[in-house]
Amino acid sequence: MGTDMPMPDVVDRATWQAKVDELRVREKAHTHEGDAIAAARRRLPMVEVDAKALLVGADGPTTLLDAFEGRRQLVAYYMMWSAGRPAAEQCNGCTFFNSQVRELSYLNAADITYATLCQGPYEETVRYRDFMGWDVPWYSARDSAETLLEGRTPGMFHLVCYLRDGDRVFETYWTSGRGVEAMDVSYGLMDMTVYGRHETWEDSPEGWPRDGSDGAGFFSTDGRPTSQWSRLEAGRSDDLG
């Protein structure tokens, strides 16, 4: 960005604080509405799914039930995958979201397991995970995605919540699109800044940056997902075999 970027008006601190306080009322209402939506989500019914649905993990073939790792709940991110394509051509968005799910101990302490169920072959996709330096539980759901995502579009990204009752598994909630923003902190921090996300759909003042998340935006840099560059600079191989 150049130094000639448009900026907000400059006012005295009292005037500025009054505007912040005015906005805070709306922010609190937004928080309370989010709490109400979460309460409704907890009251949704659920649907049983095949606990023996095939996954492939580090030890070979396994099941959806095993992916719980003995815990009561499972949050699974169904990552998109372009089979046979190089690392530089894998999904910018999935890389963006998966890169931000790091510390799992708090979820685990709440009896929740998090796992990525990638919709490509295990050996190929786990090399991508290792190149990126992710240490989340990783499985291939290539052979079961169509069944587990019944009524949705396999091959697209989805975030799905499951509940285990003994050896039975139930789907309690799912989301896609902007719903998966629950996984990331970058957007939340961007939303607090003057220039926001740079998206064309944002309601921003005239002249604000509009280069967006993809293409020339922050998702991709010089032709590949942005977060890959630090891995290459660290000497990691992006060879997916």
FIRO-908786 format. One record per residue (C-alpha): residue in one letter; x, y, z. Coordinates in nm, 3 decimals, decimal comma. Example, Ala and Ser with C-alpha at 12.3 -4.5 7.8 and 13.67 -1.06 7.14 Angstrom:
<pts>
  rest     east    north       up
     a    1,230   -0,450    0,780
     s    1,367   -0,106    0,714
</pts>
This chain:
<pts>
  rest     east    north       up
     m    0,000    0,000    0,000
     g    0,120    0,348   -0,080
     t    0,133    0,637    0,163
     d   -0,140    0,814   -0,033
     m   -0,412    0,574    0,086
     p   -0,729    0,747    0,209
     m   -0,771    0,755    0,586
     p   -1,048    0,826    0,838
     d   -1,111    1,177    0,964
     v   -0,889    1,297    1,248
     v   -1,080    1,424    1,555
     d   -1,007    1,498    1,920
     r   -1,001    1,206    2,166
     a   -1,336    1,289    2,329
     t   -1,515    1,289    1,994
     w   -1,338    0,965    1,894
     q   -1,428    0,793    2,223
     a   -1,791    0,896    2,189
     k   -1,804    0,724    1,849
     v   -1,635    0,412    1,992
     d   -1,890    0,402    2,275
     e   -2,173    0,436    2,026
     l   -2,040    0,143    1,825
     r   -1,987   -0,062    2,142
     v   -2,363   -0,074    2,198
     r   -2,405   -0,242    1,859
     e   -2,110   -0,475    1,924
     k   -2,265   -0,596    2,249
     a   -2,599   -0,655    2,077
     h   -2,413   -0,855    1,811
     t   -2,243   -1,064    2,082
     h   -2,574   -1,133    2,254
     e   -2,735   -1,238    1,925
     g   -2,440   -1,472    1,867
     d   -2,503   -1,624    2,210
     a   -2,871   -1,673    2,121
     i   -2,780   -1,842    1,791
     a   -2,535   -2,073    1,973
     a   -2,811   -2,159    2,221
     a   -3,042   -2,252    1,931
     r   -2,763   -2,458    1,776
     r   -2,734   -2,657    2,099
     r   -3,103   -2,739    2,073
     l   -3,096   -2,873    1,718
     p   -3,198   -3,235    1,665
     m   -2,934   -3,471    1,523
     v   -2,909   -3,743    1,261
     e   -2,726   -4,075    1,287
     v   -2,439   -4,141    1,048
     d   -2,236   -4,451    0,973
     a   -1,987   -4,485    1,258
     k   -1,791   -4,734    1,048
     a   -1,751   -4,496    0,753
     l   -1,405   -4,560    0,610
     l   -1,121   -4,319    0,671
     v   -0,750   -4,367    0,613
     g   -0,504   -4,242    0,871
     a   -0,143   -4,287    0,978
     d   -0,204   -4,652    1,068
     g   -0,401   -4,733    0,755
     p   -0,777   -4,789    0,719
     t   -0,983   -4,676    1,017
     t   -1,333   -4,545    1,088
     l   -1,514   -4,224    1,172
     l   -1,573   -4,365    1,520
     d   -1,200   -4,410    1,574
     a   -1,137   -4,049    1,472
     f   -1,303   -3,940    1,798
     e   -0,994   -4,073    1,981
     g   -1,222   -4,179    2,266
     r   -1,371   -3,835    2,320
     r   -1,743   -3,755    2,309
     q   -1,739   -3,496    2,032
     l   -1,561   -3,449    1,701
     v   -1,525   -3,136    1,488
     a   -1,417   -3,229    1,137
     y   -1,302   -3,002    0,857
     y   -1,356   -3,157    0,515
     m   -1,067   -3,013    0,316
     m   -1,091   -2,976   -0,060
     w   -0,823   -3,151   -0,263
     s   -0,709   -3,142   -0,626
     a   -0,568   -3,490   -0,676
     g   -0,244   -3,508   -0,869
     r   -0,189   -3,132   -0,859
     p    0,121   -2,974   -0,700
     a    0,120   -2,805   -0,362
     a    0,116   -2,459   -0,519
     e   -0,221   -2,538   -0,680
     q   -0,401   -2,670   -0,373
     c   -0,693   -2,473   -0,229
     n   -0,601   -2,125   -0,106
     g   -0,901   -2,108    0,126
     c   -0,854   -2,451    0,284
     t   -0,487   -2,372    0,340
     f   -0,584   -2,038    0,497
     f   -0,830   -2,195    0,741
     n   -0,631   -2,509    0,828
     s   -0,318   -2,301    0,895
     q   -0,495   -2,130    1,185
     v   -0,611   -2,435    1,380
     r   -0,309   -2,492    1,602
     e   -0,352   -2,544    1,978
     l   -0,593   -2,833    2,035
     s   -0,540   -2,894    2,407
     y   -0,832   -2,675    2,512
     l   -1,070   -2,851    2,274
     n   -0,941   -3,186    2,397
     a   -0,991   -3,079    2,760
     a   -1,353   -2,999    2,668
     d   -1,390   -3,358    2,538
     i   -1,369   -3,247    2,174
     t   -1,141   -3,388    1,906
     y   -1,056   -3,183    1,600
     a   -0,953   -3,356    1,277
     t   -0,905   -3,271    0,912
     l   -1,081   -3,515    0,680
     c   -0,915   -3,443    0,348
     q   -1,103   -3,541    0,035
     g   -0,797   -3,677   -0,142
     p   -0,571   -3,984   -0,110
     y   -0,396   -4,013    0,226
     e   -0,035   -4,052    0,113
     e   -0,055   -3,746   -0,111
     t   -0,247   -3,523    0,126
     v   -0,046   -3,607    0,438
     r    0,265   -3,490    0,256
     y    0,093   -3,156    0,217
     r    0,012   -3,151    0,590
     d    0,376   -3,227    0,672
     f    0,504   -2,964    0,428
     m    0,279   -2,707    0,595
     g    0,392   -2,820    0,941
     w    0,041   -2,889    1,066
     d    0,010   -3,141    1,348
     v   -0,368   -3,184    1,364
     p   -0,513   -3,537    1,328
     w   -0,530   -3,606    0,956
     y   -0,736   -3,856    0,759
     s   -0,838   -3,922    0,403
     a   -1,216   -3,928    0,363
     r   -1,198   -3,978   -0,013
     d   -1,395   -4,305   -0,009
     s   -1,660   -4,195    0,240
     a   -1,712   -3,823    0,173
     e   -2,013   -3,878   -0,052
     t   -2,188   -4,077    0,224
     l   -2,082   -3,856    0,514
     l   -2,176   -3,538    0,327
     e   -2,511   -3,670    0,210
     g   -2,725   -3,388    0,070
     r   -2,424   -3,163    0,021
     t   -2,161   -3,130   -0,249
     p   -1,860   -3,360   -0,198
     g   -1,537   -3,192   -0,298
     m   -1,635   -2,863   -0,133
     f   -1,517   -2,759    0,212
     h   -1,745   -2,822    0,508
     l   -1,713   -2,799    0,887
     v   -1,911   -3,074    1,059
     c   -1,980   -3,148    1,427
     y   -2,042   -3,501    1,554
     l   -2,151   -3,654    1,885
     r   -2,062   -4,005    1,995
     d   -2,291   -4,220    2,208
     g   -2,102   -4,540    2,273
     d   -2,031   -4,685    1,931
     r   -2,299   -4,477    1,756
     v   -2,221   -4,146    1,585
     f   -2,457   -3,856    1,519
     e   -2,416   -3,540    1,313
     t   -2,532   -3,240    1,514
     y   -2,438   -2,941    1,296
     w   -2,262   -2,847    0,976
     t   -2,165   -2,528    0,798
     s   -1,980   -2,417    0,487
     g   -1,888   -2,093    0,312
     r   -1,842   -1,811    0,561
     g   -1,954   -2,041    0,841
     v   -1,604   -2,188    0,856
     e   -1,470   -1,850    0,966
     a   -1,507   -1,992    1,316
     m   -1,172   -2,162    1,245
     d   -0,974   -1,846    1,182
     v   -0,852   -1,543    1,373
     s   -0,718   -1,343    1,079
     y   -1,057   -1,224    0,954
     g   -1,164   -1,125    1,305
     l   -0,854   -0,911    1,349
     m   -0,886   -0,766    0,999
     d   -1,245   -0,668    1,075
     m   -1,119   -0,453    1,363
     t   -0,880   -0,256    1,143
     v   -0,945    0,051    0,932
     y   -0,915   -0,125    0,595
     g   -1,088   -0,449    0,692
     r   -1,062   -0,751    0,459
     h   -1,019   -0,555    0,135
     e   -1,316   -0,744   -0,009
     t   -1,526   -0,597   -0,289
     w   -1,847   -0,678   -0,101
     e   -1,748   -0,489    0,214
     d   -1,924   -0,162    0,294
     s   -1,616    0,060    0,304
     p   -1,560    0,428    0,221
     e   -1,469    0,529   -0,131
     g   -1,104    0,459   -0,213
     w   -1,053    0,186    0,047
     p   -0,844   -0,112   -0,082
     r   -1,047   -0,376   -0,264
     d   -0,794   -0,640   -0,372
     g   -0,983   -0,912   -0,182
     s   -0,870   -1,237   -0,027
     d   -0,790   -1,433   -0,342
     g   -0,606   -1,358   -0,665
     a   -0,394   -1,054   -0,589
     g   -0,510   -1,052   -0,227
     f   -0,372   -1,207    0,088
     f   -0,485   -1,570    0,026
     s   -0,233   -1,607   -0,255
     t    0,112   -1,456   -0,303
     d    0,313   -1,499   -0,624
     g    0,101   -1,786   -0,749
     r    0,063   -2,006   -0,443
     p   -0,110   -2,002   -0,101
     t    0,058   -1,729    0,102
     s    0,152   -1,944    0,402
     q    0,349   -2,183    0,182
     w    0,630   -1,933    0,128
     s    0,757   -1,944    0,487
     r    0,770   -2,324    0,465
     l    0,975   -2,312    0,145
     e    1,209   -2,055    0,299
     a    1,256   -2,294    0,592
     g    1,376   -2,558    0,348
     r    1,076   -2,787    0,351
     s    0,995   -2,989    0,042
     d    0,658   -2,933   -0,124
     d    0,691   -3,255   -0,328
     l    0,361   -3,443   -0,288
     g    0,493   -3,752   -0,466
</pts>
